[in-house]
């Protein structure tokens, strides 16, 4: 295929000549960055294959179970694969865990008791966790069960406030939680190395404290995971990175045997734990999605790097910036106006294979304190490893782009977002 044919294909999809050529110039400059991403993906791919081979994954593991789910060898083997991949004692990987917020809530509720204190050392948690914790009053929150909450913000440069952490830890501190990704903030995402240093610091003060990491959006973006550097527990969603775009639902918790067993007893009931929970015929998607996850995540990472370079060149503040190292798949772009956020999301929706004709609009989503706009034409509803973008309609009017099951689709999404901004007169392309 020659370049003229490729350009014509983009033109059919609505990308004008100026946007297309700007995109091509940007991509040409990123070949070395993309090669490093591919090398990391290769390592992580081999890591997953090694875990699958070690646990003798076979076709019989894909059949699944119904009812109580007793003796579901496929489910139990998958959890061993996760534990070995993330180098932990145990894992809980279930379709009954509905989303990332549910996985984190499950990890917290199962390992905290009345009069314990939860300490966040990465600042304010993601919006949907505010009601889980009780920062915003909600029925059934941790606060209603007598669990208190404290918070230490990151320093202005994005580092952990070690002296603040030391002062905040007390005899009631039971779990220290770290949110790896930025959420709806414009702070840096935390690297595994930086998380490891914070865990070591906490353990030097109180070795018995459980260190938990919200790993959503971070899996397979580096060679190591937080559990490789001392985290006792890690949680995430299967419709993000580890599901590889194939998992139709689900979440995971990995960590020490005690932490995971506590989570299993909370998910099902005391006395039953991991022994029950039917896999309902979706184990094939869980296994295959996990197998594909490293390369799918690599495509999403390339999209994030491409977006940063595109929008920084157009004069917008981006987090991470165009040259920073990457520790999750999210790219934040401060567009400065509600119109900018809306136009960007319209472009992402228009680039989707599903529901491309739909126009996203801001609305009052449950769990958020402002109107939020979300663009996602996905094969799995809400899957943010698929091409998607969202943002709260409030200052600094930042949009958060993530996903793309392939690099090529992520590229189209970014170009389409720029096209919509360009058509609306909200951006000038560099000459």
C-alpha positions in Angstrom: 0.0 0.0 0.0 1.4 3.4 -0.9 1.1 6.6 1.2 -1.5 8.1 -1.2 -3.8 5.2 -0.6 -3.4 5.5 3.2 -4.1 9.2 3.1 -7.2 8.6 1.0 -8.4 6.1 3.6 -8.0 8.7 6.4 -9.8 11.3 4.2 -12.8 8.9 3.9 -12.9 8.7 7.6 -13.1 12.5 7.9 -9.4 13.5 8.5 -8.4 16.5 6.4 -5.0 16.9 4.7 -3.5 19.3 7.3 -4.4 17.1 10.3 -3.2 13.9 8.5 0.2 15.4 7.6 0.7 16.8 11.0 0.0 13.4 12.5 2.4 11.7 10.1 5.3 14.1 11.0 4.6 13.5 14.7 4.6 9.7 14.3 7.9 9.8 12.4 9.6 11.4 15.4 8.4 8.7 17.8 9.9 5.6 16.2 12.6 5.2 19.0 10.0 5.7 21.8 7.7 3.1 20.2 10.6 0.7 19.9 11.1 0.8 23.7 7.4 0.2 24.3 7.5 -2.8 22.0 10.6 -4.2 23.9 8.7 -3.9 27.2 5.7 -5.5 25.7 7.8 -8.4 24.5 9.2 -9.0 28.1 5.7 -8.8 29.6 4.3 -11.1 26.9 6.9 -13.7 27.8 6.2 -13.3 31.5 2.5 -14.1 31.0 3.4 -17.1 28.7 5.8 -18.4 31.4 3.0 -18.2 34.1 0.6 -20.0 31.8 3.0 -22.8 30.9 4.1 -23.2 34.6 0.5 -23.8 35.6 -0.2 -26.2 32.6 -3.1 -24.2 31.1 -5.1 -26.5 28.9 -8.3 -26.4 26.8 -10.3 -28.0 29.6 -9.7 -24.9 31.7 -11.9 -22.9 29.3 -15.2 -24.8 29.9 -16.2 -23.0 33.1 -18.8 -23.8 35.7 -22.4 -23.0 36.8 -24.2 -23.0 40.1 -22.0 -22.9 43.1 -18.8 -23.3 41.0 -17.3 -26.0 43.1 -14.1 -27.6 41.8 -13.7 -25.1 38.9 -10.2 -25.9 37.9 -10.1 -23.3 35.1 -11.0 -20.5 37.5 -8.5 -21.7 40.1 -5.7 -22.1 37.6 -6.3 -18.6 36.2 -5.9 -17.2 39.7 -2.5 -19.1 39.9 -1.5 -17.6 36.6 -2.3 -14.1 37.9 -0.4 -14.7 41.1 2.6 -16.0 39.3 2.6 -13.1 36.8 2.4 -10.5 39.5 4.7 -12.5 41.9 2.2 -12.8 44.8 1.1 -15.5 47.1 -2.5 -15.6 45.9 -5.1 -14.0 43.6 -8.8 -13.5 43.3 -9.9 -13.1 39.6 -13.7 -13.2 39.3 -16.5 -12.1 37.0 -18.5 -11.3 40.2 -16.2 -8.3 40.7 -18.0 -5.7 38.6 -15.5 -3.0 38.1 -12.3 -1.4 39.3 -14.1 0.6 42.1 -15.7 -2.7 43.2 -12.3 -4.4 43.3 -10.7 -1.7 45.4 -13.8 -1.4 47.7 -13.7 -5.2 48.2 -10.0 -5.1 49.1 -10.6 -2.3 51.6 -13.8 -3.6 53.3 -12.3 -7.0 53.7 -9.1 -5.9 55.3 -10.3 -3.1 57.5 -12.2 -3.3 60.8 -14.1 -0.8 62.9 -11.7 1.7 64.6 -9.1 1.1 61.9 -7.8 4.0 59.9 -7.3 4.1 56.1 -4.5 6.4 55.0 -4.1 7.6 51.4 -0.5 8.8 50.8 -1.1 9.8 47.1 -3.7 12.5 47.8 -7.4 12.5 47.0 -8.6 9.2 45.6 -10.5 8.7 42.3 -14.0 10.3 42.5 -16.0 7.0 42.7 -14.0 6.0 45.8 -15.1 9.1 47.8 -18.5 7.5 48.6 -16.8 4.1 49.3 -14.6 5.7 51.9 -17.2 8.2 53.2 -15.5 11.4 52.1 -18.8 12.1 50.5 -21.5 10.6 52.8 -23.0 7.5 51.3 -25.0 4.5 52.5 -22.7 1.6 53.5 -19.5 3.5 53.3 -16.4 2.6 55.4 -17.2 5.6 57.6 -20.5 4.0 58.5 -18.6 1.0 59.7 -16.4 3.1 62.0 -13.3 3.2 59.7 -11.7 6.6 59.7 -9.8 8.2 56.8 -6.7 10.4 56.6 -4.9 11.7 53.6 -1.4 13.0 52.8 -1.1 14.9 49.5 1.8 14.5 47.2 4.4 17.3 47.0 4.1 19.8 44.2 6.7 17.9 42.2 4.7 14.7 42.5 6.9 13.0 45.1 5.6 11.4 48.2 5.6 13.7 51.3 7.6 11.4 53.5 7.5 13.6 56.6 3.8 14.1 56.2 3.4 10.3 55.9 5.4 9.8 59.1 3.3 12.3 61.0 0.0 10.8 59.7 0.7 7.1 60.6 -0.6 6.2 64.1 -1.5 3.1 66.1 -4.9 2.8 64.2 -3.4 3.0 60.7 -4.2 -0.4 59.2 -4.0 0.2 55.4 -1.9 2.7 53.5 -3.3 3.0 50.0 -1.6 4.4 46.9 -3.4 5.3 43.7 -0.9 4.7 40.9 -2.8 6.6 38.2 -3.8 10.2 38.2 -7.6 9.8 38.1 -9.3 13.2 37.3 -6.2 15.1 38.4 -3.3 16.5 36.5 -0.6 15.1 38.8 2.0 12.7 37.5 1.3 9.0 37.5 3.4 7.2 40.0 6.2 4.9 38.8 6.7 1.4 40.2 10.1 2.5 41.5 8.6 5.5 43.3 5.8 3.3 44.8 8.4 0.9 46.0 10.3 3.6 47.8 7.1 4.8 49.6 6.2 1.2 50.6 9.7 0.7 52.1 9.3 4.0 54.0 5.9 3.0 55.4 7.2 -0.5 56.4 10.2 1.1 58.2 7.8 2.9 60.5 5.2 0.1 60.9 6.0 -3.3 59.2 2.5 -4.6 60.0 0.7 -1.9 57.9 -0.9 -3.3 54.7 0.3 -1.4 51.7 -2.3 -1.5 48.9 -2.0 -0.1 45.4 -4.9 0.8 43.1 -3.2 -0.4 39.9 -6.0 0.5 37.4 -4.5 1.6 34.0 -1.0 0.6 35.1 -0.7 -3.1 34.4 2.1 -4.1 31.9 3.2 -0.5 31.2 6.5 -1.2 33.0 8.6 -4.3 33.4 7.6 -4.6 37.1 4.4 -4.2 39.0 3.9 -2.7 42.5 3.8 -6.2 44.0 7.4 -6.7 42.8 8.5 -3.8 45.1 6.7 -4.7 48.3 3.0 -3.9 48.0 1.0 -6.4 50.0 -2.1 -6.0 47.9 -3.0 -4.7 44.4 -6.4 -4.4 42.7 -7.7 -3.6 39.3 -10.3 -4.1 36.6 -10.4 -6.7 33.8 -12.0 -4.2 31.4 -8.8 -2.2 31.6 -5.3 -3.4 30.8 -5.3 -7.1 32.1 -8.4 -8.1 30.2 -6.8 -7.3 26.9 -10.0 -6.1 25.4 -11.6 -9.5 25.5 -12.7 -9.9 29.2 -16.4 -8.8 29.2 -16.5 -8.1 32.9 -14.5 -8.7 36.1 -11.8 -7.5 38.4 -8.8 -8.9 40.3 -7.1 -8.6 43.7 -3.6 -10.1 44.1 -1.3 -10.1 47.1 -0.6 -11.9 50.3 -2.6 -15.0 51.1 -4.2 -13.4 54.1 -5.3 -10.3 52.2 -6.7 -12.3 49.3 -8.5 -14.8 51.5 -10.1 -11.9 53.4 -11.3 -10.4 50.0 -12.7 -13.8 49.0 -14.7 -14.1 52.2 -16.1 -10.6 51.6 -16.9 -11.3 48.0 -18.8 -14.5 48.8 -19.3 -15.2 52.5 -17.3 -16.3 55.6 -16.6 -20.1 55.4 -17.0 -20.2 51.6 -14.4 -17.8 50.2 -12.7 -18.8 47.0 -14.4 -22.2 46.9 -17.6 -20.8 45.3 -18.3 -18.5 42.4 -19.2 -19.9 39.0 -17.2 -18.8 36.0 -20.2 -19.0 33.6 -18.4 -19.9 30.4 -16.2 -16.7 30.1 -12.9 -18.2 31.2 -11.7 -18.4 27.6 -12.0 -14.6 27.3 -10.2 -14.1 30.6 -7.3 -16.3 29.6 -7.0 -15.1 26.1 -7.4 -11.5 27.2 -4.6 -11.8 29.8 -2.4 -13.4 27.1 -3.0 -10.4 24.8 -2.8 -7.8 27.5 0.9 -6.8 27.2 0.6 -6.1 23.4 -2.8 -4.4 23.7 -1.4 -2.2 26.5 1.6 -1.4 24.3 -0.8 -0.1 21.6 -2.6 2.1 24.1 0.7 3.4 25.4 1.7 4.4 21.9 -1.6 6.2 21.6 -0.9 8.1 24.8 2.6 9.2 23.7 1.2 10.2 20.3 -1.5 12.3 22.0 0.9 14.1 24.2 3.2 15.0 21.3 0.3 16.2 19.1 -1.4 18.4 21.7 1.8 19.7 23.3 2.9 20.9 19.9 -0.5 22.7 19.6 0.2 24.6 22.7 -1.8 22.7 25.3 -0.5 21.6 28.7 -0.3 17.8 28.8 0.3 15.3 31.6 2.6 13.4 31.2 4.4 15.7 28.8 5.7 14.6 25.4 9.0 13.3 26.6 8.2 11.9 30.1 8.4 8.2 30.9 5.0 6.4 31.1 3.6 4.5 34.0 -0.1 4.1 32.9 -2.1 4.4 29.7 -3.8 7.7 30.6 -3.0 11.0 28.8 -4.4 14.2 30.3 -4.8 17.2 28.1 -5.8 20.6 29.6 -8.1 22.1 27.0 -9.1 25.2 29.0 -12.8 25.3 28.0 -15.9 23.1 28.2 -16.1 23.4 24.4 -12.6 21.9 24.0 -13.4 18.9 26.2 -16.7 18.3 24.3 -15.1 18.6 20.9 -12.2 16.3 21.8 -14.7 13.6 23.1 -16.8 14.0 19.9 -13.7 13.1 17.9 -13.0 10.0 19.9 -16.6 8.8 19.5 -16.5 9.5 15.8 -13.4 7.3 15.5 -15.0 4.3 17.2 -16.0 1.1 15.4 -19.2 0.9 17.6 -21.7 3.8 17.9 -19.5 6.1 15.9 -22.7 8.1 14.9 -23.5 8.9 18.5 -22.8 12.4 19.9 -21.5 12.3 23.5 -22.9 14.9 25.9 -22.0 15.9 29.5 -24.3 14.4 32.1 -24.6 13.9 35.9 -23.0 10.4 36.2 -23.5 8.6 39.5 -20.4 8.8 41.8 -19.1 12.1 40.4 -19.5 15.7 41.8 -19.9 17.4 38.4 -21.2 16.7 35.0 -18.9 14.3 33.1 -18.6 13.6 29.4 -17.6 10.2 28.2 -16.8 9.0 24.7 -16.4 5.3 24.1 -17.7 3.2 21.2 -16.6 -0.1 22.7 -17.3 -3.8 22.2 -17.4 -4.1 26.0 -19.5 -1.4 27.7 -17.2 1.0 29.7 -14.0 -0.8 28.7 -11.3 1.8 29.1 -8.6 -0.4 27.5 -10.6 0.3 24.3 -10.4 3.7 22.8 -12.1 6.2 25.1 -11.9 9.7 26.6 -13.7 11.4 29.4 -13.5 14.3 31.7 -15.4 16.4 34.3 -16.9 19.6 33.0 -15.0 21.8 35.5 -11.7 23.7 35.6 -9.1 23.2 34.4 -11.3 21.5 31.7 -8.9 18.6 31.2 -9.8 15.5 29.1 -8.4 12.1 29.9 -7.6 9.9 26.9 -6.8 6.2 27.2 -7.0 2.9 25.4 -7.0 1.6 21.9 -6.9 -2.2 21.3 -4.4 -1.4 18.5 -2.0 1.4 17.9 -3.7 2.2 14.6 -7.0 2.7 16.2 -5.5 4.9 18.9 -3.9 7.0 16.2 -7.1 7.5 14.4 -8.9 8.5 17.6 -6.3 11.2 18.3 -6.4 12.5 14.8 -10.2 12.6 14.8 -10.2 14.5 18.2 -7.8 17.0 16.6 -10.0 17.2 13.5 -13.1 18.2 15.6 -11.1 20.8 17.5 -9.7 22.2 14.3 -13.1 22.4 12.7 -14.5 24.2 15.7 -11.7 26.7 15.6 -10.3 25.6 19.0 -6.8 24.8 17.8 -4.2 26.0 15.4 -2.0 23.4 13.8 1.8 24.1 13.9 3.3 25.2 10.7 
